[in-house]
Amino acid sequence: MKLPPLTDKESAKSMFRILNTAAAAKGIKLRPAPEEPTTCCGKGCNGCVWEGYYEAVVYWRDEALLMLED
């Protein structure tokens, strides 16, 4: 399955759509995708909420791919 590189929130949204569509076609219900953070101050903090978001996105993607393998 060809997925967009995970480089920003738009590529994450695209990946969510692709995997949810593939799951629906197989009758698989994936857990909800991580929600985008709303508390970023924009100062580039070490440990920014976006870093945690992208870690959660990667975990969600890997879990979804495992479910779709079967």
C-alpha positions as CSV (number, residue, x, y, z in Angstrom):
1,M,0.0,0.0,0.0
2,K,1.4,3.4,-1.0
3,L,1.2,5.9,1.7
4,P,2.3,9.6,1.6
5,P,5.4,10.4,3.6
6,L,4.5,11.7,7.0
7,T,6.0,15.2,6.9
8,D,3.1,17.5,8.1
9,K,-0.5,17.5,9.2
10,E,-1.8,17.4,5.7
11,S,0.1,14.2,4.9
12,A,-1.2,12.7,8.2
13,K,-4.8,13.6,7.2
14,S,-4.2,12.0,3.8
15,M,-2.8,8.9,5.4
16,F,-5.8,8.6,7.7
17,R,-8.1,8.8,4.7
18,I,-6.2,6.2,2.8
19,L,-6.1,3.7,5.7
20,N,-9.7,4.3,6.8
21,T,-10.9,3.7,3.2
22,A,-8.8,0.5,2.9
23,A,-10.2,-0.7,6.3
24,A,-13.8,0.1,5.4
25,A,-13.3,-1.9,2.2
26,K,-12.3,-4.9,4.3
27,G,-15.0,-4.4,6.9
28,I,-12.5,-3.4,9.5
29,K,-13.2,-0.6,12.0
30,L,-10.0,1.3,13.0
31,R,-9.8,3.2,16.3
32,P,-10.2,7.0,15.9
33,A,-7.1,8.8,14.6
34,P,-5.2,11.0,17.0
35,E,-6.6,14.5,17.3
36,E,-4.5,17.5,16.3
37,P,-3.2,19.5,19.2
38,T,-4.8,22.8,20.0
39,T,-2.3,24.1,22.6
40,C,0.8,24.8,20.6
41,C,2.3,28.2,21.3
42,G,4.4,28.2,18.1
43,K,7.7,28.9,19.9
44,G,9.3,25.6,18.8
45,C,9.5,24.2,22.4
46,N,11.5,21.1,23.1
47,G,8.8,18.4,23.6
48,C,6.2,20.4,21.6
49,V,2.7,19.0,21.5
50,W,3.2,18.4,17.8
51,E,6.0,15.9,18.5
52,G,3.7,13.9,20.7
53,Y,1.0,14.1,18.0
54,Y,3.3,12.7,15.3
55,E,4.4,9.9,17.6
56,A,0.8,9.0,18.1
57,V,0.2,9.2,14.3
58,V,3.0,6.8,13.6
59,Y,1.7,4.4,16.3
60,W,-1.8,4.6,14.8
61,R,-0.5,4.0,11.3
62,D,1.5,1.0,12.4
63,E,-1.4,-0.5,14.2
64,A,-3.7,0.1,11.2
65,L,-1.3,-1.5,8.8
66,L,-1.0,-4.6,11.1
67,M,-4.8,-4.9,11.1
68,L,-5.0,-4.6,7.3
69,E,-2.3,-7.2,6.7
70,D,-4.7,-10.1,7.6
